[in-house]
Each structure stands twice: as structure tokens, then as C-alpha cells.
Amino acid sequence: MTTPKEHTKQVSETGHEELMDAIKALQVPPSTRSKEDAWNMIMQSIATTVQPKETTRINSLRVWLTTAAAAAIVVVSCFSYLWFSRVSVSSPRGVATDVILPDGSTAKLNADSWLKYPKFYSLVGRKLKIEGEVFFTVTPGRSFVVSDDFKRQVEVVGTKFNMATRGSTFKVACFSGSVMVSNPGSERVQLGKGEVAEAAGKTLKVSKDELHIADSPGWTNGEFKFVGVPLSEVLTELERQFNIKVAAMDFNPNGRTFTGYFTKSSLEQALELVAQPMSLRYEVSPDSTVVKIYSNK
């Protein structure tokens, strides 16, 4: 008689023998592949299974990066267009031009002058750039800034002022309210009605000028007044206002100073007003485009 433990052992041994007999009975088809070939086939099968998922991830990342880059380019382009796009207005020789700015402020450009301001003026800000001479009547509001190529600058809130900038010449006159004037290398100065700031190298010279106590500069009405300025500046203004060429034939106009005025009513009258006090004579070409000025000596 067998015990339960011995019976279990006999059953296990019998099952093991039957399993081994079944394995021996299996017929595995013959193969000419080596172990290395079989291993390579297994690895290739694994790679084939994994690769599409990895490729899908890479492609998705590339699409996302491309989309993000395109969006960034659009944003930067729009910002650049808004910030840097400018409206330009120019006034040719012989002509004064009136401009109404988007905020209602006005600018009167003297002959041979130009003005630039942002196309999206209200969004970017009231920041303008000029060359030449411009008289501004500023509507109260945010800071109103006018600069030139030399980074000389005028800042106001609401007032009337005249700004002239041509090369080294820089002159600002206040006609109402107050303006802040700055010149690189010098302290900022504040001007009140009737005060003038003029660049003298890197400094600003401030003075009172009775010519600027009126509501607007004389040139806006066709009157050009001068006090102790080189005659060459007067001749240059004649050229600018009448679109002519003026040539001093037998003297140096830089060596003489002029105090007086001329008007834009006619070229002949303007020449008389300049030549007579200076004891000069002049000749005008038949087409009125060239004026030759001689000393009476």
C-alpha cells in the first residue's frame, strides 16, 4: 500500500515521462540558416516593429517645430511692419506744405524739408523725424517727440514750436506752452514762449527772441527775417524759397553778415531787399533760374 506522498511522486514522474515523449515526437523542419542569421532575423523583426513608432514621433515633432517657426515669423513680421512702417511727406524747393497728422496735430513744412511718422501712429506713438524746417501745432495728448538724424530731439505734450535742422544747424523756438530740447552730449533744456534754443557744438544756447513772440514763425507767412547771420545763409534761403541758383561772383558771402528780411512775394523784390542794404548788384538769367551777385566795389 502506497502513502499519499508516494502516489503524488509516481504521478509526477509519469507526467514528466509523457511530456518528454511528446517533445521527442515533434518534427522541426530542417533549416540551412546559421545561428547568426537566425539572430539577425529576430533583431530585424524587432526593429521593424519599433521603427514606425519612432518615425511617427520624429515627424510629429518636425511638424510642430515647423508650425511654431512659421507662426513666429508671422508675429515678428507683423510687429516689424507695425513698428517700422513709415509715412513720408516732403516739401520741394520753392513750396511750403501743410500736413495734418493722425491725431489732429498739424505740421507746416518749409521748402526743401521732409517729415516721417509711423504709419500706425496711434499704436506706435507720436514719434516723428524731420530734416529741414517744420512748424508744429500739437494736439494735447501723449508725449510728442520730434528728432533728426543727429539724435537731437524735442519733446512736448501740447504746444506750438518751430524746429529747424539742416546739417550742423539746429534751432528750436517755442511759440506757446513749453518744450523740452535735448542735444547729445549736453543737458536737456526747457523752453517757454518766446525762447529759442540753438546748438553750439554739443551744447545748447538758450535766448529770448522777439521774432518768436508771435503765434507762428514769419516764414509760414512768406516773411524771412535775419539778425546778424552770415550772408551765405540768406542766399541759401533765397535759393530754397525761389528754387533758383545764387552765385556770389567776386566776394565771399561767408565773410559778411546780414540783418534784414525779404518776402516771398516776388524774386525781384526779395533780391532788392537783400542786395541794396549790402551794396550789392545782381543779374537774373532770362529763365529766372540763376542769379549772379556782384560787389559794387
Secondary structure by P-SEA (a helix, b strand, c coil): cccaaaaaaaaaaaaaaaaaaaaaacccccccccaaaaaaaaaaaaaaacaaaaaaaaaaaaaaaaaaaaaaaaaaaaaaaacccbbbbbbcccbbbbbbccccbbbbbcccbbbbbbcccccccbbbbbccbbbbbcccccbbbbbcccccccccccccbbbbbcccbbbbbbcccbbbbbcccbbbbbbcccbbbbbcccbbbbbbbcccccccccccccbbbbccccaaaaaaaaaaaacbbbbbccccccccccccccccccaaaaaaaccccccccccccccccbbbbbbcc
